Amino acid sequence: MVSWSDLTNDLLQDITSFLPFSDHYRFGAVCENWRLVLKQRCCPPAPQLPWLVLEEEGQTKKRKFYSLSDAKHYFIEIPELHGRYICGSSYGWLFAVDIKITSILVNPFTRECYELPPFPAFSKNVDVTTLIEKVPSDYMGGPRDYTFEEMQVGIVWKAILSHDPKERSDFTAMILFGQKNSPAFWRPGDSSWTVVDGPDCRMEDVVCFKGNFYVISAMNELYVVNFEPVPKLIEIGPPIGKVGRPRQTYLMDFDGYMLLIERFCLPTEHELSFTIRFNVIEPNLEEDRLYEWFGIDDCAVFLGRNSSILVESSHLPMCRKNSIYFTHLTEDSVDEFGCCDLGVFNMTEHTINRFYSTEVFPPLVGSPVWLTPNPR
């Protein structure tokens, strides 16, 4: 009878392809040979639900994660994330900003890391790459002092990647930054971010779709990023969407279809708002037409500061099909409340339910971020 520790590497590799990500750690703890197989693995883990990236655990500074698949918290030591705010995720990589307004791109589970250049200046008068104590009255909505913690939460609205850096070394990182969420990009080897020229209006979201970056404005105007000869936004057709101002709009690649997802909220007391519904629209760029989607079948999407994630619920019994999972909008965080608007919207019943307790997020940490663990 063969000992477990003597199983061949090929067989062990096959076994790891059936394991959810949380079991990869347990697998690697069996013995040195199994741990080596994990480091050399070429197969991705079994299909899984995204994890929520939460705040640091107070005393140990370990990063707190929540796995929807097994409804458990995991506290993982990731020194690269100590004291950093998460402003985006893509392909299992996190964009993280520290109190000195410097940033990194890191895979939290392999610890691979890219040091990113200083962010572009918010304006001609404000350079957030330096340590400043006061900001001008036209910055972030009013004349008052801002702490470093508040500034690091507000500097980048969203950050995404064109490709997984493990699969392509010529990837592009795109951010929406500053008071109006202006787009800027960086590629490995660049010494600075390049700001994309565009209209003087607030941008809401960005997506990489079929090799191009698209940006949606607060007025639902859709733009494509043209990199050559001078990076700029080019508008595509008239504004899209329904009558009525959504609280937030998202763009996503839904298995080869570009979707615009509108999030509507109801204002309440204490300067908070709560999500009440979503609209899903397909802007067909070739036909110059809009198609409203009334469902997404056996799929679920995960929206937030991350690249929007698509999951087929048929592979994952814990996933609620035909549903939209969403996280809190960061700018609604206020001193005593923290993050409170998280839920899952059922597109069949038009109902919203909770998937997680909402009393645990401290203020100024920002919004939890969805992450698809990428152990490669």
Salt bridges, closest charged atoms under 4 A:
ASP23 OD1 - ARG26 NH1 2.54
GLU32 OE1 - ARG35 NH1 2.54
GLU55 OE2 - LYS64 NZ 3.93
GLU77 OE2 - HIS82 NE2 3.11
GLU80 OE1 - ARG111 NE 2.66
ASP98 OD2 - ARG84 NH2 3.80
GLU112 OE1 - LYS166 NZ 3.53
ASP145 OD1 - LYS134 NZ 3.30
GLU150 OE2 - ARG144 NH2 2.92
GLU167 OE2 - ARG376 NH2 3.45
ASP170 OD2 - ARG168 NH2 2.90
ASP200 OD1 - LYS180 NZ 2.34
GLU204 OE2 - ARG202 NE 3.34
ASP205 OD1 - LYS158 NZ 2.70
GLU269 OE2 - HIS270 NE2 3.56
GLU292 OE2 - LYS242 NZ 3.08
ASP298 OD1 - LYS321 NZ 3.86
GLU331 OE2 - ARG247 NH1 3.04
ASP332 OD1 - ARG247 NH2 2.86
ASP341 OD2 - ARG263 NH2 3.23
